Amino acid sequence: MHIASLEQQRELMRYMNSFNEWLGHDVEDRQTELRGVSARIDQLRGDLNSLDLTRGTCKLHTTYILTYHL
């Protein structure tokens, strides 16, 4: 019984190490995605700021609707 308990602990440690590694990669991937989104927003902000809005109203008609799915 003691040997089985030790083996279960080893298996749990292997699982937790693997899970921790996966979580680390997932965090890195999400941070990379967020940096990309942030860079795109900055680019769009720069593009909008460079428009000559003194000649009339801006003709941007696209509306973006963000939805959240559970």
mmJSON file of the N, C-alpha and C atoms, coordinates in Angstrom:
{"data_MODEL":{"atom_site":{
"group_PDB":["ATOM","ATOM","ATOM","ATOM","ATOM","ATOM","ATOM","ATOM","ATOM","ATOM","ATOM","ATOM","ATOM","ATOM","ATOM","ATOM","ATOM","ATOM","ATOM","ATOM","ATOM","ATOM","ATOM","ATOM","ATOM","ATOM","ATOM","ATOM","ATOM","ATOM","ATOM","ATOM","ATOM","ATOM","ATOM","ATOM","ATOM","ATOM","ATOM","ATOM","ATOM","ATOM","ATOM","ATOM","ATOM","ATOM","ATOM","ATOM","ATOM","ATOM","ATOM","ATOM","ATOM","ATOM","ATOM","ATOM","ATOM","ATOM","ATOM","ATOM","ATOM","ATOM","ATOM","ATOM","ATOM","ATOM","ATOM","ATOM","ATOM","ATOM","ATOM","ATOM","ATOM","ATOM","ATOM","ATOM","ATOM","ATOM","ATOM","ATOM","ATOM","ATOM","ATOM","ATOM","ATOM","ATOM","ATOM","ATOM","ATOM","ATOM","ATOM","ATOM","ATOM","ATOM","ATOM","ATOM","ATOM","ATOM","ATOM","ATOM","ATOM","ATOM","ATOM","ATOM","ATOM","ATOM","ATOM","ATOM","ATOM","ATOM","ATOM","ATOM","ATOM","ATOM","ATOM","ATOM","ATOM","ATOM","ATOM","ATOM","ATOM","ATOM","ATOM","ATOM","ATOM","ATOM","ATOM","ATOM","ATOM","ATOM","ATOM","ATOM","ATOM","ATOM","ATOM","ATOM","ATOM","ATOM","ATOM","ATOM","ATOM","ATOM","ATOM","ATOM","ATOM","ATOM","ATOM","ATOM","ATOM","ATOM","ATOM","ATOM","ATOM","ATOM","ATOM","ATOM","ATOM","ATOM","ATOM","ATOM","ATOM","ATOM","ATOM","ATOM","ATOM","ATOM","ATOM","ATOM","ATOM","ATOM","ATOM","ATOM","ATOM","ATOM","ATOM","ATOM","ATOM","ATOM","ATOM","ATOM","ATOM","ATOM","ATOM","ATOM","ATOM","ATOM","ATOM","ATOM","ATOM","ATOM","ATOM","ATOM","ATOM","ATOM","ATOM","ATOM","ATOM","ATOM","ATOM","ATOM","ATOM","ATOM","ATOM","ATOM","ATOM","ATOM","ATOM","ATOM","ATOM","ATOM"],
"id":[1,2,3,4,5,6,7,8,9,10,11,12,13,14,15,16,17,18,19,20,21,22,23,24,25,26,27,28,29,30,31,32,33,34,35,36,37,38,39,40,41,42,43,44,45,46,47,48,49,50,51,52,53,54,55,56,57,58,59,60,61,62,63,64,65,66,67,68,69,70,71,72,73,74,75,76,77,78,79,80,81,82,83,84,85,86,87,88,89,90,91,92,93,94,95,96,97,98,99,100,101,102,103,104,105,106,107,108,109,110,111,112,113,114,115,116,117,118,119,120,121,122,123,124,125,126,127,128,129,130,131,132,133,134,135,136,137,138,139,140,141,142,143,144,145,146,147,148,149,150,151,152,153,154,155,156,157,158,159,160,161,162,163,164,165,166,167,168,169,170,171,172,173,174,175,176,177,178,179,180,181,182,183,184,185,186,187,188,189,190,191,192,193,194,195,196,197,198,199,200,201,202,203,204,205,206,207,208,209,210],
"type_symbol":["N","C","C","N","C","C","N","C","C","N","C","C","N","C","C","N","C","C","N","C","C","N","C","C","N","C","C","N","C","C","N","C","C","N","C","C","N","C","C","N","C","C","N","C","C","N","C","C","N","C","C","N","C","C","N","C","C","N","C","C","N","C","C","N","C","C","N","C","C","N","C","C","N","C","C","N","C","C","N","C","C","N","C","C","N","C","C","N","C","C","N","C","C","N","C","C","N","C","C","N","C","C","N","C","C","N","C","C","N","C","C","N","C","C","N","C","C","N","C","C","N","C","C","N","C","C","N","C","C","N","C","C","N","C","C","N","C","C","N","C","C","N","C","C","N","C","C","N","C","C","N","C","C","N","C","C","N","C","C","N","C","C","N","C","C","N","C","C","N","C","C","N","C","C","N","C","C","N","C","C","N","C","C","N","C","C","N","C","C","N","C","C","N","C","C","N","C","C","N","C","C","N","C","C","N","C","C","N","C","C"],
"label_atom_id":["N","CA","C","N","CA","C","N","CA","C","N","CA","C","N","CA","C","N","CA","C","N","CA","C","N","CA","C","N","CA","C","N","CA","C","N","CA","C","N","CA","C","N","CA","C","N","CA","C","N","CA","C","N","CA","C","N","CA","C","N","CA","C","N","CA","C","N","CA","C","N","CA","C","N","CA","C","N","CA","C","N","CA","C","N","CA","C","N","CA","C","N","CA","C","N","CA","C","N","CA","C","N","CA","C","N","CA","C","N","CA","C","N","CA","C","N","CA","C","N","CA","C","N","CA","C","N","CA","C","N","CA","C","N","CA","C","N","CA","C","N","CA","C","N","CA","C","N","CA","C","N","CA","C","N","CA","C","N","CA","C","N","CA","C","N","CA","C","N","CA","C","N","CA","C","N","CA","C","N","CA","C","N","CA","C","N","CA","C","N","CA","C","N","CA","C","N","CA","C","N","CA","C","N","CA","C","N","CA","C","N","CA","C","N","CA","C","N","CA","C","N","CA","C","N","CA","C","N","CA","C","N","CA","C","N","CA","C","N","CA","C","N","CA","C"],
"label_alt_id":[null,null,null,null,null,null,null,null,null,null,null,null,null,null,null,null,null,null,null,null,null,null,null,null,null,null,null,null,null,null,null,null,null,null,null,null,null,null,null,null,null,null,null,null,null,null,null,null,null,null,null,null,null,null,null,null,null,null,null,null,null,null,null,null,null,null,null,null,null,null,null,null,null,null,null,null,null,null,null,null,null,null,null,null,null,null,null,null,null,null,null,null,null,null,null,null,null,null,null,null,null,null,null,null,null,null,null,null,null,null,null,null,null,null,null,null,null,null,null,null,null,null,null,null,null,null,null,null,null,null,null,null,null,null,null,null,null,null,null,null,null,null,null,null,null,null,null,null,null,null,null,null,null,null,null,null,null,null,null,null,null,null,null,null,null,null,null,null,null,null,null,null,null,null,null,null,null,null,null,null,null,null,null,null,null,null,null,null,null,null,null,null,null,null,null,null,null,null,null,null,null,null,null,null,null,null,null,null,null,null],
"label_comp_id":["MET","MET","MET","HIS","HIS","HIS","ILE","ILE","ILE","ALA","ALA","ALA","SER","SER","SER","LEU","LEU","LEU","GLU","GLU","GLU","GLN","GLN","GLN","GLN","GLN","GLN","ARG","ARG","ARG","GLU","GLU","GLU","LEU","LEU","LEU","MET","MET","MET","ARG","ARG","ARG","TYR","TYR","TYR","MET","MET","MET","ASN","ASN","ASN","SER","SER","SER","PHE","PHE","PHE","ASN","ASN","ASN","GLU","GLU","GLU","TRP","TRP","TRP","LEU","LEU","LEU","GLY","GLY","GLY","HIS","HIS","HIS","ASP","ASP","ASP","VAL","VAL","VAL","GLU","GLU","GLU","ASP","ASP","ASP","ARG","ARG","ARG","GLN","GLN","GLN","THR","THR","THR","GLU","GLU","GLU","LEU","LEU","LEU","ARG","ARG","ARG","GLY","GLY","GLY","VAL","VAL","VAL","SER","SER","SER","ALA","ALA","ALA","ARG","ARG","ARG","ILE","ILE","ILE","ASP","ASP","ASP","GLN","GLN","GLN","LEU","LEU","LEU","ARG","ARG","ARG","GLY","GLY","GLY","ASP","ASP","ASP","LEU","LEU","LEU","ASN","ASN","ASN","SER","SER","SER","LEU","LEU","LEU","ASP","ASP","ASP","LEU","LEU","LEU","THR","THR","THR","ARG","ARG","ARG","GLY","GLY","GLY","THR","THR","THR","CYS","CYS","CYS","LYS","LYS","LYS","LEU","LEU","LEU","HIS","HIS","HIS","THR","THR","THR","THR","THR","THR","TYR","TYR","TYR","ILE","ILE","ILE","LEU","LEU","LEU","THR","THR","THR","TYR","TYR","TYR","HIS","HIS","HIS","LEU","LEU","LEU"],
"label_asym_id":["A","A","A","A","A","A","A","A","A","A","A","A","A","A","A","A","A","A","A","A","A","A","A","A","A","A","A","A","A","A","A","A","A","A","A","A","A","A","A","A","A","A","A","A","A","A","A","A","A","A","A","A","A","A","A","A","A","A","A","A","A","A","A","A","A","A","A","A","A","A","A","A","A","A","A","A","A","A","A","A","A","A","A","A","A","A","A","A","A","A","A","A","A","A","A","A","A","A","A","A","A","A","A","A","A","A","A","A","A","A","A","A","A","A","A","A","A","A","A","A","A","A","A","A","A","A","A","A","A","A","A","A","A","A","A","A","A","A","A","A","A","A","A","A","A","A","A","A","A","A","A","A","A","A","A","A","A","A","A","A","A","A","A","A","A","A","A","A","A","A","A","A","A","A","A","A","A","A","A","A","A","A","A","A","A","A","A","A","A","A","A","A","A","A","A","A","A","A","A","A","A","A","A","A","A","A","A","A","A","A"],
"label_entity_id":["1","1","1","1","1","1","1","1","1","1","1","1","1","1","1","1","1","1","1","1","1","1","1","1","1","1","1","1","1","1","1","1","1","1","1","1","1","1","1","1","1","1","1","1","1","1","1","1","1","1","1","1","1","1","1","1","1","1","1","1","1","1","1","1","1","1","1","1","1","1","1","1","1","1","1","1","1","1","1","1","1","1","1","1","1","1","1","1","1","1","1","1","1","1","1","1","1","1","1","1","1","1","1","1","1","1","1","1","1","1","1","1","1","1","1","1","1","1","1","1","1","1","1","1","1","1","1","1","1","1","1","1","1","1","1","1","1","1","1","1","1","1","1","1","1","1","1","1","1","1","1","1","1","1","1","1","1","1","1","1","1","1","1","1","1","1","1","1","1","1","1","1","1","1","1","1","1","1","1","1","1","1","1","1","1","1","1","1","1","1","1","1","1","1","1","1","1","1","1","1","1","1","1","1","1","1","1","1","1","1"],
"label_seq_id":[1,1,1,2,2,2,3,3,3,4,4,4,5,5,5,6,6,6,7,7,7,8,8,8,9,9,9,10,10,10,11,11,11,12,12,12,13,13,13,14,14,14,15,15,15,16,16,16,17,17,17,18,18,18,19,19,19,20,20,20,21,21,21,22,22,22,23,23,23,24,24,24,25,25,25,26,26,26,27,27,27,28,28,28,29,29,29,30,30,30,31,31,31,32,32,32,33,33,33,34,34,34,35,35,35,36,36,36,37,37,37,38,38,38,39,39,39,40,40,40,41,41,41,42,42,42,43,43,43,44,44,44,45,45,45,46,46,46,47,47,47,48,48,48,49,49,49,50,50,50,51,51,51,52,52,52,53,53,53,54,54,54,55,55,55,56,56,56,57,57,57,58,58,58,59,59,59,60,60,60,61,61,61,62,62,62,63,63,63,64,64,64,65,65,65,66,66,66,67,67,67,68,68,68,69,69,69,70,70,70],
"pdbx_PDB_ins_code":[null,null,null,null,null,null,null,null,null,null,null,null,null,null,null,null,null,null,null,null,null,null,null,null,null,null,null,null,null,null,null,null,null,null,null,null,null,null,null,null,null,null,null,null,null,null,null,null,null,null,null,null,null,null,null,null,null,null,null,null,null,null,null,null,null,null,null,null,null,null,null,null,null,null,null,null,null,null,null,null,null,null,null,null,null,null,null,null,null,null,null,null,null,null,null,null,null,null,null,null,null,null,null,null,null,null,null,null,null,null,null,null,null,null,null,null,null,null,null,null,null,null,null,null,null,null,null,null,null,null,null,null,null,null,null,null,null,null,null,null,null,null,null,null,null,null,null,null,null,null,null,null,null,null,null,null,null,null,null,null,null,null,null,null,null,null,null,null,null,null,null,null,null,null,null,null,null,null,null,null,null,null,null,null,null,null,null,null,null,null,null,null,null,null,null,null,null,null,null,null,null,null,null,null,null,null,null,null,null,null],
"Cartn_x":[0.821,0.0,0.874,1.958,2.877,3.482,3.839,4.424,3.4,2.154,1.104,0.901,0.959,0.804,1.952,3.165,4.322,4.183,3.715,3.535,2.452,1.396,0.349,0.894,1.728,2.329,3.243,4.012,4.9,4.084,3.022,2.163,1.513,1.072,0.477,1.508,2.726,3.785,4.082,4.125,4.343,3.204,1.987,0.826,0.883,1.159,1.2,2.32,3.469,4.565,4.166,3.525,3.069,2.008,1.078,0.024,0.613,1.559,2.205,2.939,3.591,4.272,3.257,2.151,1.108,0.557,0.291,-0.219,0.76,2.045,3.06,3.034,2.923,2.841,1.555,0.462,-0.815,-0.753,-0.145,0.005,0.835,1.931,2.78,2.005,1.236,0.449,-0.575,-1.259,-2.272,-1.641,-0.485,0.198,0.631,1.1,1.483,0.274,-0.855,-2.078,-2.501,-2.447,-2.837,-1.895,-0.605,0.333,0.005,-0.388,-0.776,-2.022,-3.011,-4.237,-3.914,-3.093,-2.719,-1.979,-1.083,-0.352,-1.302,-2.275,-3.25,-4.105,-4.508,-5.277,-4.448,-3.17,-2.291,-2.173,-2.066,-1.978,-3.259,-4.398,-5.67,-5.815,-5.397,-5.455,-4.592,-3.406,-2.531,-3.126,-3.73,-4.373,-5.51,-6.332,-7.441,-6.932,-5.87,-5.317,-4.704,-4.264,-3.631,-4.65,-5.928,-6.951,-7.142,-7.388,-7.66,-9.147,-9.511,-10.913,-11.408,-10.515,-10.939,-11.733,-11.701,-12.427,-13.858,-14.275,-15.64,-15.699,-16.823,-16.981,-16.323,-15.92,-15.297,-16.373,-16.08,-17.065,-16.88,-16.581,-16.452,-17.827,-18.3,-19.65,-19.675,-18.542,-18.505,-18.692,-19.604,-19.834,-19.45,-18.651,-18.226,-18.996,-19.56,-20.298,-19.546,-19.114,-18.416,-19.444,-19.357,-20.276,-19.468,-20.094,-19.467,-20.316,-19.694,-20.397,-19.912,-20.84,-20.496,-20.185],
"Cartn_y":[-1.187,0.0,1.262,1.197,2.338,2.598,1.544,1.689,2.294,1.862,2.412,3.9,4.272,5.672,6.511,6.006,6.712,6.866,5.832,5.892,6.909,6.954,7.951,9.368,9.559,10.875,11.254,10.308,10.572,10.921,10.169,10.43,11.812,12.146,13.462,14.567,14.377,15.366,15.516,14.41,14.481,15.252,14.954,15.646,17.139,17.483,18.892,19.639,19.011,19.643,19.883,18.899,19.034,20.121,20.138,21.138,22.543,22.683,23.964,24.452,23.542,23.897,24.365,23.627,24.007,25.394,25.648,26.95,28.069,27.803,28.796,29.154,28.132,28.383,29.123,28.768,29.418,30.9,31.209,32.607,33.37,32.773,33.425,33.667,32.666,32.812,33.934,33.989,35.031,36.417,36.512,37.799,38.256,37.321,37.645,38.138,37.464,37.889,39.281,39.541,40.85,41.95,41.647,42.634,42.94,41.918,42.123,42.983,42.72,43.524,44.964,45.133,46.466,47.222,46.541,47.181,47.592,46.756,47.084,48.287,48.341,49.483,50.76,50.673,51.837,52.277,51.297,51.615,52.294,51.766,52.366,53.782,53.953,55.28,56.255,55.82,56.669,56.985,55.99,56.21,57.223,57.083,58.018,59.427,59.505,60.82,61.5,60.716,61.312,61.762,61.397,61.846,63.347,63.97,65.415,65.601,65.736,65.862,67.299,68.225,69.625,69.893,68.963,69.159,68.651,68.126,67.61,66.504,65.86,64.78,63.51,62.705,61.422,60.486,59.786,58.924,57.451,57.2,55.826,55.318,54.291,53.79,52.402,51.785,50.433,50.456,49.646,49.504,48.091,47.98,46.67,46.352,45.173,44.724,43.534,43.681,42.599,41.749,40.467,39.567,38.639,38.198,37.294,36.034,34.917,33.637,32.842,32.315,31.465,30.081],
"Cartn_z":[0.0,0.0,0.0,0.721,0.772,-0.608,-1.315,-2.661,-3.619,-3.534,-4.388,-4.102,-2.849,-2.474,-3.031,-2.957,-3.516,-5.029,-5.686,-7.147,-7.517,-6.741,-6.983,-6.81,-5.795,-5.568,-6.734,-7.221,-8.371,-9.615,-9.834,-10.989,-10.875,-9.679,-9.454,-9.698,-9.26,-9.477,-10.977,-11.72,-13.171,-13.83,-13.417,-13.976,-13.669,-12.422,-12.024,-12.75,-12.92,-13.664,-15.112,-15.714,-17.095,-17.21,-16.285,-16.282,-16.091,-15.198,-14.953,-16.212,-16.912,-18.155,-19.2,-19.318,-20.276,-19.939,-18.645,-18.232,-18.572,-18.377,-18.704,-20.182,-21.043,-22.485,-22.838,-22.193,-22.458,-22.087,-20.965,-20.544,-21.571,-22.02,-23.023,-24.316,-24.756,-25.981,-25.856,-24.729,-24.527,-24.44,-23.803,-23.735,-25.129,-25.948,-27.319,-28.106,-27.961,-28.638,-28.192,-26.889,-26.382,-26.869,-26.949,-27.488,-28.943,-29.709,-31.102,-31.217,-30.379,-30.389,-30.0,-28.981,-28.541,-29.645,-30.343,-31.442,-32.555,-32.846,-33.891,-33.481,-32.227,-31.732,-31.847,-31.469,-31.595,-33.052,-33.949,-35.371,-35.864,-35.472,-35.861,-35.291,-34.04,-33.428,-34.221,-34.595,-35.399,-36.748,-37.376,-38.675,-38.558,-37.513,-37.32,-37.018,-36.233,-35.904,-37.124,-38.093,-39.268,-40.322,-40.15,-41.097,-40.982,-42.11,-42.092,-41.829,-40.572,-40.193,-40.274,-40.641,-40.732,-42.001,-42.973,-44.236,-44.162,-43.092,-42.987,-41.961,-41.936,-40.967,-41.479,-40.563,-40.888,-41.424,-42.485,-43.138,-42.749,-41.503,-41.039,-40.641,-41.32,-41.085,-40.449,-40.286,-39.763,-38.251,-37.782,-36.352,-35.959,-34.935,-34.454,-33.179,-33.144,-31.974,-31.392,-30.179,-29.491,-28.771,-28.953,-28.254,-27.382,-26.352,-25.398,-25.342,-25.625,-25.592,-24.399,-23.659,-22.504,-22.965],
"occupancy":[1.0,1.0,1.0,1.0,1.0,1.0,1.0,1.0,1.0,1.0,1.0,1.0,1.0,1.0,1.0,1.0,1.0,1.0,1.0,1.0,1.0,1.0,1.0,1.0,1.0,1.0,1.0,1.0,1.0,1.0,1.0,1.0,1.0,1.0,1.0,1.0,1.0,1.0,1.0,1.0,1.0,1.0,1.0,1.0,1.0,1.0,1.0,1.0,1.0,1.0,1.0,1.0,1.0,1.0,1.0,1.0,1.0,1.0,1.0,1.0,1.0,1.0,1.0,1.0,1.0,1.0,1.0,1.0,1.0,1.0,1.0,1.0,1.0,1.0,1.0,1.0,1.0,1.0,1.0,1.0,1.0,1.0,1.0,1.0,1.0,1.0,1.0,1.0,1.0,1.0,1.0,1.0,1.0,1.0,1.0,1.0,1.0,1.0,1.0,1.0,1.0,1.0,1.0,1.0,1.0,1.0,1.0,1.0,1.0,1.0,1.0,1.0,1.0,1.0,1.0,1.0,1.0,1.0,1.0,1.0,1.0,1.0,1.0,1.0,1.0,1.0,1.0,1.0,1.0,1.0,1.0,1.0,1.0,1.0,1.0,1.0,1.0,1.0,1.0,1.0,1.0,1.0,1.0,1.0,1.0,1.0,1.0,1.0,1.0,1.0,1.0,1.0,1.0,1.0,1.0,1.0,1.0,1.0,1.0,1.0,1.0,1.0,1.0,1.0,1.0,1.0,1.0,1.0,1.0,1.0,1.0,1.0,1.0,1.0,1.0,1.0,1.0,1.0,1.0,1.0,1.0,1.0,1.0,1.0,1.0,1.0,1.0,1.0,1.0,1.0,1.0,1.0,1.0,1.0,1.0,1.0,1.0,1.0,1.0,1.0,1.0,1.0,1.0,1.0,1.0,1.0,1.0,1.0,1.0,1.0],
"B_iso_or_equiv":[0.0,0.0,0.0,0.0,0.0,0.0,0.0,0.0,0.0,0.0,0.0,0.0,0.0,0.0,0.0,0.0,0.0,0.0,0.0,0.0,0.0,0.0,0.0,0.0,0.0,0.0,0.0,0.0,0.0,0.0,0.0,0.0,0.0,0.0,0.0,0.0,0.0,0.0,0.0,0.0,0.0,0.0,0.0,0.0,0.0,0.0,0.0,0.0,0.0,0.0,0.0,0.0,0.0,0.0,0.0,0.0,0.0,0.0,0.0,0.0,0.0,0.0,0.0,0.0,0.0,0.0,0.0,0.0,0.0,0.0,0.0,0.0,0.0,0.0,0.0,0.0,0.0,0.0,0.0,0.0,0.0,0.0,0.0,0.0,0.0,0.0,0.0,0.0,0.0,0.0,0.0,0.0,0.0,0.0,0.0,0.0,0.0,0.0,0.0,0.0,0.0,0.0,0.0,0.0,0.0,0.0,0.0,0.0,0.0,0.0,0.0,0.0,0.0,0.0,0.0,0.0,0.0,0.0,0.0,0.0,0.0,0.0,0.0,0.0,0.0,0.0,0.0,0.0,0.0,0.0,0.0,0.0,0.0,0.0,0.0,0.0,0.0,0.0,0.0,0.0,0.0,0.0,0.0,0.0,0.0,0.0,0.0,0.0,0.0,0.0,0.0,0.0,0.0,0.0,0.0,0.0,0.0,0.0,0.0,0.0,0.0,0.0,0.0,0.0,0.0,0.0,0.0,0.0,0.0,0.0,0.0,0.0,0.0,0.0,0.0,0.0,0.0,0.0,0.0,0.0,0.0,0.0,0.0,0.0,0.0,0.0,0.0,0.0,0.0,0.0,0.0,0.0,0.0,0.0,0.0,0.0,0.0,0.0,0.0,0.0,0.0,0.0,0.0,0.0,0.0,0.0,0.0,0.0,0.0,0.0],
"pdbx_formal_charge":[null,null,null,null,null,null,null,null,null,null,null,null,null,null,null,null,null,null,null,null,null,null,null,null,null,null,null,null,null,null,null,null,null,null,null,null,null,null,null,null,null,null,null,null,null,null,null,null,null,null,null,null,null,null,null,null,null,null,null,null,null,null,null,null,null,null,null,null,null,null,null,null,null,null,null,null,null,null,null,null,null,null,null,null,null,null,null,null,null,null,null,null,null,null,null,null,null,null,null,null,null,null,null,null,null,null,null,null,null,null,null,null,null,null,null,null,null,null,null,null,null,null,null,null,null,null,null,null,null,null,null,null,null,null,null,null,null,null,null,null,null,null,null,null,null,null,null,null,null,null,null,null,null,null,null,null,null,null,null,null,null,null,null,null,null,null,null,null,null,null,null,null,null,null,null,null,null,null,null,null,null,null,null,null,null,null,null,null,null,null,null,null,null,null,null,null,null,null,null,null,null,null,null,null,null,null,null,null,null,null],
"auth_seq_id":[1,1,1,2,2,2,3,3,3,4,4,4,5,5,5,6,6,6,7,7,7,8,8,8,9,9,9,10,10,10,11,11,11,12,12,12,13,13,13,14,14,14,15,15,15,16,16,16,17,17,17,18,18,18,19,19,19,20,20,20,21,21,21,22,22,22,23,23,23,24,24,24,25,25,25,26,26,26,27,27,27,28,28,28,29,29,29,30,30,30,31,31,31,32,32,32,33,33,33,34,34,34,35,35,35,36,36,36,37,37,37,38,38,38,39,39,39,40,40,40,41,41,41,42,42,42,43,43,43,44,44,44,45,45,45,46,46,46,47,47,47,48,48,48,49,49,49,50,50,50,51,51,51,52,52,52,53,53,53,54,54,54,55,55,55,56,56,56,57,57,57,58,58,58,59,59,59,60,60,60,61,61,61,62,62,62,63,63,63,64,64,64,65,65,65,66,66,66,67,67,67,68,68,68,69,69,69,70,70,70],
"auth_comp_id":["MET","MET","MET","HIS","HIS","HIS","ILE","ILE","ILE","ALA","ALA","ALA","SER","SER","SER","LEU","LEU","LEU","GLU","GLU","GLU","GLN","GLN","GLN","GLN","GLN","GLN","ARG","ARG","ARG","GLU","GLU","GLU","LEU","LEU","LEU","MET","MET","MET","ARG","ARG","ARG","TYR","TYR","TYR","MET","MET","MET","ASN","ASN","ASN","SER","SER","SER","PHE","PHE","PHE","ASN","ASN","ASN","GLU","GLU","GLU","TRP","TRP","TRP","LEU","LEU","LEU","GLY","GLY","GLY","HIS","HIS","HIS","ASP","ASP","ASP","VAL","VAL","VAL","GLU","GLU","GLU","ASP","ASP","ASP","ARG","ARG","ARG","GLN","GLN","GLN","THR","THR","THR","GLU","GLU","GLU","LEU","LEU","LEU","ARG","ARG","ARG","GLY","GLY","GLY","VAL","VAL","VAL","SER","SER","SER","ALA","ALA","ALA","ARG","ARG","ARG","ILE","ILE","ILE","ASP","ASP","ASP","GLN","GLN","GLN","LEU","LEU","LEU","ARG","ARG","ARG","GLY","GLY","GLY","ASP","ASP","ASP","LEU","LEU","LEU","ASN","ASN","ASN","SER","SER","SER","LEU","LEU","LEU","ASP","ASP","ASP","LEU","LEU","LEU","THR","THR","THR","ARG","ARG","ARG","GLY","GLY","GLY","THR","THR","THR","CYS","CYS","CYS","LYS","LYS","LYS","LEU","LEU","LEU","HIS","HIS","HIS","THR","THR","THR","THR","THR","THR","TYR","TYR","TYR","ILE","ILE","ILE","LEU","LEU","LEU","THR","THR","THR","TYR","TYR","TYR","HIS","HIS","HIS","LEU","LEU","LEU"],
"auth_asym_id":["A","A","A","A","A","A","A","A","A","A","A","A","A","A","A","A","A","A","A","A","A","A","A","A","A","A","A","A","A","A","A","A","A","A","A","A","A","A","A","A","A","A","A","A","A","A","A","A","A","A","A","A","A","A","A","A","A","A","A","A","A","A","A","A","A","A","A","A","A","A","A","A","A","A","A","A","A","A","A","A","A","A","A","A","A","A","A","A","A","A","A","A","A","A","A","A","A","A","A","A","A","A","A","A","A","A","A","A","A","A","A","A","A","A","A","A","A","A","A","A","A","A","A","A","A","A","A","A","A","A","A","A","A","A","A","A","A","A","A","A","A","A","A","A","A","A","A","A","A","A","A","A","A","A","A","A","A","A","A","A","A","A","A","A","A","A","A","A","A","A","A","A","A","A","A","A","A","A","A","A","A","A","A","A","A","A","A","A","A","A","A","A","A","A","A","A","A","A","A","A","A","A","A","A","A","A","A","A","A","A"],
"auth_atom_id":["N","CA","C","N","CA","C","N","CA","C","N","CA","C","N","CA","C","N","CA","C","N","CA","C","N","CA","C","N","CA","C","N","CA","C","N","CA","C","N","CA","C","N","CA","C","N","CA","C","N","CA","C","N","CA","C","N","CA","C","N","CA","C","N","CA","C","N","CA","C","N","CA","C","N","CA","C","N","CA","C","N","CA","C","N","CA","C","N","CA","C","N","CA","C","N","CA","C","N","CA","C","N","CA","C","N","CA","C","N","CA","C","N","CA","C","N","CA","C","N","CA","C","N","CA","C","N","CA","C","N","CA","C","N","CA","C","N","CA","C","N","CA","C","N","CA","C","N","CA","C","N","CA","C","N","CA","C","N","CA","C","N","CA","C","N","CA","C","N","CA","C","N","CA","C","N","CA","C","N","CA","C","N","CA","C","N","CA","C","N","CA","C","N","CA","C","N","CA","C","N","CA","C","N","CA","C","N","CA","C","N","CA","C","N","CA","C","N","CA","C","N","CA","C","N","CA","C","N","CA","C","N","CA","C","N","CA","C","N","CA","C","N","CA","C"],
"pdbx_PDB_model_num":[1,1,1,1,1,1,1,1,1,1,1,1,1,1,1,1,1,1,1,1,1,1,1,1,1,1,1,1,1,1,1,1,1,1,1,1,1,1,1,1,1,1,1,1,1,1,1,1,1,1,1,1,1,1,1,1,1,1,1,1,1,1,1,1,1,1,1,1,1,1,1,1,1,1,1,1,1,1,1,1,1,1,1,1,1,1,1,1,1,1,1,1,1,1,1,1,1,1,1,1,1,1,1,1,1,1,1,1,1,1,1,1,1,1,1,1,1,1,1,1,1,1,1,1,1,1,1,1,1,1,1,1,1,1,1,1,1,1,1,1,1,1,1,1,1,1,1,1,1,1,1,1,1,1,1,1,1,1,1,1,1,1,1,1,1,1,1,1,1,1,1,1,1,1,1,1,1,1,1,1,1,1,1,1,1,1,1,1,1,1,1,1,1,1,1,1,1,1,1,1,1,1,1,1,1,1,1,1,1,1]
}}}
